[in-house]
Amino acid sequence: MFPLIRLALQVVLKTNFLGNKDSCKKFLLNLLALVKPLAVQTKTTLDDKIVQHLEYILKTDAFFDWFYKLISDQFATNEIIFEEVNESEVTAIVQTAEPLPEAISPILIISLVTQIISLINAIKKAKLE
C-alpha cells in the first residue's frame, strides 16, 4: 500500500518541491481545490467541515507557518518525534491570528493535524520494518 502511495505522490509532486514552503502551500491549495467538490457531493457535512478547516489553515499565514514547521520537523528525521499537537501552540496562534470564523474550531484543527502526524508516523514505522 505504501509503495503505491509513494508512487502516486511522486507523480503528483513532480511540479512541486515540498521542501519549499511556498511550493508546498501551492500544492496543498491545489489539492484542496480538487477535494472540495468531492466533499460537497457527499450527503454528510463532516467532510465539508474538515475541508473548511484545512482551507483556513492553508490561507492563514500564522497557521500555515506553524503547520509547515510541524510537518517538516516530522519529515526531517526517521524517528517519531511526537504523536500529537500541543494545544497551547494552537491556542496561541488563535489569539494572534486573524479572527477565527465562527465555523472554525481550534479543537478540530488540533485533531486534524494530530491525524496527519499519526499518518506520517505510520509511514515511518512501515518504512523501518
N, C-alpha and C positions, 0 to 999 in steps of 0.2 A: 504494500500500500504506500509506504513512504517513498520508495523509488519512483512510483507513478506521480505522486505529488511533487517530488523534486523535479522531475522532468517537465511537468506542466508549468511549474514556477519558472524554470529556466527559459521556457518559450515565452511566457507572459512577461518576464522581467528583462528580456533581451534588450529592450529600448530604454530601460531604467536601471539606475545604479542605486541600490538601497543604502549604500554607504554614504550617500549624499542626501542630506535632509530634504532639500527642495525636490529632488528627483523622487524620493520616497513619498513625499506628500502628494506629488502629482500622480504617481502610480496609484496610491490609495484612493485619491479622489476619483480617478478614472474607474477603478474597480468598484467603488461605491456607486458610481453612476450606472454601472451595469447591473448591480444587485438591486438597486432601488425599485425599478419597475417590477422585478420579480416579487419583491416584498409587498408591493401594492396589490398584486394579483391574488395573494392568499386571503383566506377568509378570517384569519386571526389578526389582531393588532400588535401582537408581541414582536413580530419581525419588523413591523413599521417603527415601533419604538426603539428597537435596537439600532436600526439604520439611522434614525433621528439622532441618537446619542453618538454614534460613530461619526456622523456628519458634524456634530457640534465639536467633538474632539479635534477633528481634522481642520475645521475652519477657525477654531480659537487658537491663536498663536501660543498662548501660555500653556494650554493643554497639549497641543501638538509637540511643543518643545519638550515637555515633561515625558510624554508618551514615547517620543522618538529616543530620548536618552535611556529610558527604562528598557525598551526593546533592544536597542543597540548594545546596552550593557549585558543583556541576556545572551545575545549572539556573540559577544566578544570572547566568551570562554565556553569550553565544553562542560564545565562544572555547572551544577544547579545553584544559582546564587540565592534565590528566594522563590517562594511558592505563591506569594500573594502581594497585593498592593498595599502600601502604607496609607491608611485612611487619612492621617493627618496631612500628608502631602496633597491629596485631592482637596481636602478642606481648605488648605492654604491657597491653592490655585483658584478655587471657587470664590474666595474672599477678595482676591486681587484681580481676577479676570473680569471681562465684561459681564454684565448682569446675566445670570442664568435664566434662560427662558423657563416658564412655568412647567413645561412638559419635560424638562431635563432633570433627572435625578442623580445627584452625586453617588448614591448607593449603586445605581445601575452602572455608572461609569466604573466604579471600583470593581463590580462584578465582571463586567466585560473585559477589562484589562487583566484581571486575575485569570480569566479563562484563556485569554491569549497567551499569557505567561505559562499556564498549565500545558497548552498545546506545544509551545516551544520546548518546555521541559520534557514532554513525552517524546518529541522528536530526538532530543539529546539522548534520552535513555535508550531509545531504539537504536540509535547510531552507535552507542557504546557497547551494546550487547552483541 
